[in-house]
Amino acid sequence: DNDITPVEDCTFLDNQASRGAGIHSDEAWGDVWVIDTLLEGNVATDRGGAIQFSENTTGTGHILNVIATNNQAAYGGAISVFDSNSFSLANSILDGNRASIAGGGVYLDNTPGDVVNLTIHDNQAPAGAGFAQTDCTGVDVLNTIIADNPSGPGVTISGTAPNWNYNDVWGSGGANYSGMTDPTGTGGNLSQDPNFDDPNTGDFSLLGNSPCINAGTPALTDAVDGTRSDMGAYGGPYGGW
């Protein structure tokens, strides 16, 4: 509450709470940062198994270079952002998280912001196994891979659809998209196996034959080699982690 202390180089394991079992930021008076942090096995009964940014935050909630795995909640098995000023989710891996209602990986509610270069893999929820959004305007989703999410639609939108460009949504248990027009084949959007190196061991780097290499927006370049941005957690200017 009312705290903007950055969270960096931390580990949060096996915690329980109603909201934000790993990290819960509420009514912060400035920008909040979560960087280079692992959240695993946390369980929230309501929102945000790993991280919850919520009501009346006046700044922006930033998540960068975060790994969230095997977390659970009703909404937002890994990450929930609810009724906040704005958010930025970038270059992070959400793997194996579960939501009993919506948003196995990410759940957004009544908040504008940016999702850039996420890898969302093997998450489950009845609605939006990878990504769910409710009553939001001004959301941009870019350079993101949502793959192998085995139950429910990969993406579920209620209300205004986000700006959705240069993303790969593939291998959903239900339809890839629900509540928005399938954008595959437009705006740089794909629906192909991203060809991760070894997701069973948590290696989400892209194999050389991945369709997601150099397939992100040409407006960004990769930190590692300076070429056109890749999709996924290791692409773009903050992908060299």
Summary of the structure (lengths in Angstrom):
residues: 241
radius of gyration: 15.8
end to end distance: 29.6
largest distance: 46.7
contacts: 1004
relative contact order: 0.12
helix: 1%
strand: 44%
